[in-house]
Amino acid sequence: MALLVVDQLTKTYGSVDALSDINLAIEAGQFVTLLGPSGSGKTTLLMLLAGFTAPTRGRIHLDGRDITQLDPEERAFGFVFQGYALFPHLNVADNIAFSLRVRNWPRARLNARLEEMLTLVGLERLADRKPRELSGGQQQRVAIARALAFGPRILLLDEPLSALDRMLRQAMQRELTRLHRRTGVTFVYVTHDQEEAIGMSDHIVVFNQGRIVESGSPRVLYRSPSTHFVARFLGENNLISGRFSGHDSTLLEALGTSFRALCSSEQTYECGQTVTVWVRPEDIRIGAPASDEIGFEARVLESSFVGPAERIILQAASGEQLTATLPADAAVNATEGQLLACRIRAASIGVLPREPAPH
């Protein structure tokens, strides 16, 4: 049985459904990320899990026990807020120990746990400092240590790295991953940052407009998205139009050429069917194709240097534009108007049914 189960959870504000019929099962020890754009419902779900908000309908179960109506303190989940929520008048040690004191831990046990948590987050030498004397990353580690100190089975994190600069955010991503592995606590993490989600999670749940669009491992969602929304939202992608041959349902026409599509066993298409073809920018290379690659010509519309890569905007013979990202050792220093021979591995090309027109 899953550790945490959400069943048909819905939250309505007036006539607006912030969440609609959410079903989700989280296994013990997982690092699960709730990912989606602003207003997609991911933070609303976190608030419902924490008990800060009551659902309109639906149930939440922990180890088979219905906790839907329990107050936050009865659920005993750890919670890390976006703004840290540290007590400014308390030092590091007292901030971390706060969650233990309110639970009336004996002094000896409290002190032993405090030392353990200070060591876990690497703040032993800063125990006497006030929050204002710490960097953003150090404050975040205090907040995480406080949330973990009393031994919660689940730690809920609401965009905890959004206020940090890029380099510090990347360092804290590694720190959170380390803490998750060291403690074995189940993490439920909210973010709108795809890079964070892909790099840290065991499992990603993608939200849009109050619903779960798709869920799975980062690798599966990135390499085999089953919806247009996830194909667009999770990492950069080129989505272009394609059409299966009128005489052969495996021969796909796209990018001004035709090739055998390597569709999954779950996908079936008809002769003449129009579809969406996607290919990641990093999968496009320059040069003559090998036997397992598809070749096409494209004209350079724009080229730019972006540090470790060359970014090229191309126009295929079909007239559609796509982006290629070439690593530094494969850069071609493309110029505007140049005609390039391009290649893509057949296995890197995805196919989705054509997206329905909006109502």
C-alpha positions in Angstrom: 0.0 0.0 0.0 1.2 3.5 -0.8 2.2 5.7 2.1 0.0 8.7 1.0 -3.1 8.3 -1.1 -5.2 11.2 -2.5 -8.6 10.2 -3.7 -10.9 12.4 -5.9 -9.6 15.5 -4.1 -11.3 18.7 -5.2 -11.0 22.3 -4.0 -13.5 24.9 -5.2 -13.4 28.7 -4.6 -16.8 30.1 -5.6 -17.4 28.9 -9.1 -13.7 28.1 -9.8 -12.2 24.7 -9.3 -8.6 25.2 -8.1 -8.3 21.4 -8.1 -10.5 18.9 -9.8 -10.7 15.2 -9.0 -7.1 14.6 -8.1 -6.0 11.0 -7.6 -2.4 10.4 -6.5 -0.5 7.7 -4.7 3.0 8.4 -3.1 5.3 5.6 -2.0 7.3 5.8 1.2 10.8 7.3 0.6 10.0 8.9 -2.8 11.0 12.4 -3.9 7.8 13.5 -5.6 7.6 16.9 -7.4 4.4 18.7 -8.1 5.2 20.7 -11.3 3.2 23.2 -13.2 2.8 26.8 -14.2 1.5 29.4 -11.8 -2.1 28.8 -10.9 -2.1 25.2 -12.0 -3.1 23.8 -8.5 0.1 22.4 -7.2 0.4 24.6 -4.2 -3.3 24.2 -3.4 -2.7 20.4 -3.2 0.3 20.9 -0.9 -1.9 23.1 1.4 -4.6 20.4 1.4 -2.0 17.7 2.3 -0.7 19.8 5.1 -4.1 20.5 6.5 -3.9 24.3 6.1 -6.9 24.1 3.7 -9.9 21.9 3.8 -11.0 20.1 0.5 -14.4 20.7 -1.0 -14.7 16.9 -1.5 -12.4 13.9 -1.7 -10.2 12.1 0.9 -6.6 11.9 2.0 -5.2 8.7 3.5 -1.9 8.1 5.3 -1.0 4.5 5.7 -4.6 3.6 5.1 -5.9 6.0 7.7 -8.2 8.8 6.7 -6.6 12.1 7.7 -8.8 14.5 5.7 -10.3 16.2 8.7 -7.2 16.2 10.9 -5.6 19.5 12.0 -2.0 20.2 10.7 -0.4 19.4 14.0 -2.2 16.0 14.1 -0.7 15.0 10.7 2.8 15.6 11.9 4.1 16.5 8.5 7.2 18.7 8.2 6.7 21.9 6.1 9.3 24.2 4.5 7.8 27.5 3.4 8.9 29.6 0.4 9.9 32.4 2.7 11.7 30.2 5.3 9.5 31.5 8.2 12.4 31.5 10.7 12.0 33.3 14.1 14.2 36.4 13.8 14.8 36.7 17.6 16.0 33.1 17.9 19.4 31.8 16.9 20.0 28.8 14.6 19.9 26.2 17.4 16.7 27.6 18.9 15.0 27.8 15.6 15.8 24.1 14.9 14.9 23.0 18.4 11.5 24.9 18.4 9.6 22.0 16.8 11.0 19.7 19.5 10.2 22.0 22.5 6.6 22.4 21.4 6.4 18.6 21.5 7.9 18.5 25.0 11.0 16.4 24.1 13.1 15.7 27.2 16.2 17.9 27.4 18.8 15.2 26.8 16.9 13.8 23.8 16.3 17.3 22.4 20.0 18.2 22.7 21.1 15.0 21.0 18.7 15.5 18.2 19.7 19.1 17.8 23.4 18.2 17.4 22.4 15.5 14.9 20.4 18.1 12.8 23.1 20.7 12.9 25.6 18.2 11.7 23.2 16.9 9.0 22.9 20.4 7.4 26.5 21.5 8.2 25.6 24.4 10.5 27.5 23.2 13.7 29.7 26.4 13.8 26.7 28.7 13.2 24.4 27.5 15.9 24.6 30.8 17.8 23.9 33.1 14.8 20.5 34.9 14.2 18.8 34.4 10.8 19.8 38.0 9.7 23.5 36.9 10.1 23.0 34.0 7.6 23.1 33.8 3.8 19.9 32.7 2.0 21.2 29.2 1.6 22.1 28.9 5.3 18.6 30.2 6.3 17.1 27.6 4.0 19.1 24.8 5.7 17.9 26.0 9.1 14.3 25.8 7.8 14.8 22.3 6.5 16.5 21.1 9.7 13.7 22.5 11.8 11.1 20.7 9.6 13.0 17.4 9.8 14.0 17.6 13.5 11.0 15.9 15.0 11.1 13.0 12.5 8.2 13.5 10.1 7.4 10.7 7.7 6.6 13.3 5.0 8.3 16.6 4.3 6.3 19.1 2.3 8.3 21.9 0.5 6.6 24.9 -1.2 9.0 26.3 -3.8 11.8 26.6 -1.2 14.5 27.7 -3.6 12.7 30.4 -5.5 14.3 33.3 -3.7 17.9 32.1 -4.3 20.2 33.1 -7.1 21.0 30.5 -9.8 24.3 29.2 -8.4 23.0 29.0 -4.9 19.8 27.4 -6.1 21.8 24.7 -7.9 23.9 24.1 -4.8 20.7 23.7 -2.7 19.2 21.3 -5.2 22.2 19.0 -4.6 21.8 19.6 -0.8 18.2 18.6 -0.8 18.9 15.5 -2.8 21.6 14.5 -0.3 19.3 15.1 2.6 16.5 13.1 1.0 18.9 10.1 0.5 20.4 10.5 4.0 17.1 10.7 5.9 14.8 8.4 3.8 11.9 10.8 4.5 9.3 11.1 1.8 9.6 14.5 0.1 6.7 16.2 -1.7 8.1 19.3 -3.5 6.3 22.1 -5.3 8.0 24.0 -8.1 7.4 25.6 -11.5 11.1 25.1 -12.4 11.4 22.2 -14.8 15.2 21.9 -14.3 14.7 21.5 -10.5 12.0 18.8 -11.1 14.0 16.8 -13.6 17.3 17.0 -11.6 15.9 16.1 -8.1 12.8 13.9 -8.4 12.1 10.2 -8.5 8.6 11.0 -9.7 7.0 14.2 -11.3 3.3 15.0 -11.3 2.5 17.7 -13.9 -0.4 20.0 -13.2 -2.3 22.3 -15.5 -5.6 24.2 -14.8 -6.3 22.3 -11.6 -5.8 18.8 -13.0 -3.0 16.2 -13.3 -2.0 16.1 -16.9 0.6 13.4 -16.7 2.9 11.7 -14.2 6.0 9.5 -14.2 9.7 9.4 -13.8 11.7 12.5 -15.1 13.3 10.4 -17.8 10.0 8.9 -19.1 8.2 12.3 -19.1 11.1 14.0 -20.9 11.8 11.3 -23.4 8.3 9.9 -24.0 5.6 12.6 -23.1 2.1 11.4 -23.9 0.5 14.8 -24.0 1.1 18.0 -25.9 1.2 20.0 -22.7 4.0 18.0 -21.2 5.9 17.9 -24.5 5.8 21.7 -24.5 6.2 22.4 -20.8 8.9 20.0 -19.7 12.1 21.3 -21.2 12.5 22.9 -24.6 11.0 21.1 -27.5 10.2 21.5 -31.2 6.7 20.6 -32.1 5.9 20.5 -35.8 3.3 19.1 -38.1 3.6 15.7 -39.7 1.5 13.4 -41.8 1.5 9.6 -42.3 1.6 8.5 -46.0 -1.7 7.9 -47.7 -0.5 4.4 -48.5 1.7 3.4 -45.5 0.8 4.1 -41.9 4.5 3.8 -40.8 5.9 6.2 -43.3 5.9 9.7 -41.8 6.2 12.9 -43.8 7.7 15.9 -41.9 10.6 18.4 -42.2 10.4 18.2 -46.0 11.3 14.5 -46.0 9.8 11.1 -45.2 11.0 8.4 -42.8 9.9 5.4 -40.9 8.3 6.4 -37.6 9.4 4.4 -34.5 6.0 4.7 -32.7 5.4 2.9 -29.4 3.3 -0.2 -29.3 0.5 1.8 -27.7 0.3 4.2 -30.7 -1.6 3.3 -33.8 -2.0 5.7 -36.7 -3.9 5.5 -40.0 -2.8 6.2 -43.5 -3.1 9.9 -44.3 -3.4 10.9 -40.6 -2.0 14.3 -39.5 0.0 14.2 -36.3 2.4 16.3 -34.2 6.1 15.4 -34.4 8.5 16.5 -31.7 12.2 16.6 -31.4 14.4 18.0 -28.6 16.9 20.8 -29.7 19.8 18.9 -28.3 19.0 15.9 -30.5 19.6 17.8 -33.8 23.1 17.5 -35.3 24.8 18.8 -38.4 26.1 16.6 -41.1 25.2 13.6 -43.3 22.9 11.1 -41.5 24.1 7.6 -40.4 22.0 4.5 -41.1 19.8 5.0 -38.0 19.3 8.8 -38.6 17.0 11.0 -40.6 18.5 13.7 -42.8 16.9 17.0 -43.9 18.1 20.4 -45.0 17.3 23.6 -43.2 18.3 27.2 -43.6 19.8 29.2 -40.7 17.5 32.1 -39.6 19.5 33.0 -36.5 22.6 31.8 -34.6 23.8 32.7 -31.1 26.6 31.7 -28.7 25.2 30.6 -25.3 28.3 29.6 -23.4 28.6 25.8 -23.6 26.5 25.6 -26.7 25.6 27.1 -30.1 21.9 27.8 -30.5 20.6 27.9 -34.0 17.1 28.8 -35.3 16.4 26.8 -38.5 13.8 26.8 -41.2 13.1 23.4 -42.7 12.1 22.8 -46.3 8.5 22.4 -45.0 8.6 26.0 -43.9 8.5 25.2 -40.2 11.0 26.6 -37.7 12.9 24.6 -35.1 15.7 25.2 -32.7 18.9 23.2 -32.5 21.3 23.3 -29.6 24.8 22.1 -30.5 27.4 21.4 -27.8 30.7 23.4 -28.1 32.6 20.5 -29.6 30.0 20.2 -32.4 29.5 23.9 -33.1 29.5 25.0 -36.7 29.5 28.8 -36.3 26.5 29.0 -38.5 25.7 32.2 -40.4 22.3 33.7 -41.3 21.0 32.2 -44.6 23.4 29.3 -44.6 21.9 26.0 -45.8 22.8 23.1 -43.4 22.5 19.4 -43.7 20.8 18.2 -40.5 20.4 14.8 -38.9 18.3 13.3 -36.1 18.3 9.8 -34.7 15.0 8.1 -35.6 14.7 7.0 -32.0 14.8 10.6 -30.8 11.7 11.7 -32.7 8.3 11.5 -31.0 4.9 11.4 -32.4 1.6 12.5 -30.8 -1.9 12.6 -32.2 -2.8 16.0 -33.5 -3.9 18.4 -30.7 -7.6 19.1 -30.8 -8.6 22.6 -31.7 -9.5 24.8 -28.7 -13.2 25.1 -28.0 
